[in-house]
Amino acid sequence: MCHYNLFRHADRTELICAVPEVRPVPAFITGPPWSFVGRVRDYASGSSGFDHQSAEMSVHYNGFYLFQLINASDLKSWVARDRKPPSDEDAPIGGKDQSGETLSLRMLAG
C-alpha cells in the first residue's frame, strides 16, 4: 500500500506533485513556491479519483508524479477522504488515536 504526499505550486495551483511517503521529497519541492497540501492513500478500489496507476509508473521512472488538475475540487476531495476517521484496518499502532494530530512533514532533499 502506497501513500502519497501532495505538494501544490503557489503560482500555478493546478500543478501538483505526488511523492510516495517512502521516497525522499525531490529537491525542487523543498521550499517556495511549493507547499504541502495533504496526503492520498492507495485505495484498492480506486474510488478516490487519484490516478494511482499513472502515479506508480511515474514514480518508477522519476521518483515522483507531477500532474495538472483539471478540477481544483478533486484535490480537496482526495485530501478530505484521507482525513476520515480510521477504520479497524487503519487502527493506529498502540491504540492511540492520531486523527486530531497536526500534520507535520519534514522535507528531505533527494
Secondary structure, DSSP 8 states (H G I E B T S, - for coil): ---EEEEEESSSTTEEEEEETTS---GGGSSTTEEEEEEE---TT-TT---HHHHHHHHHHHSSEEEE-S-HHHHHHHHHHHTS---GGG--GGG---TTS---------
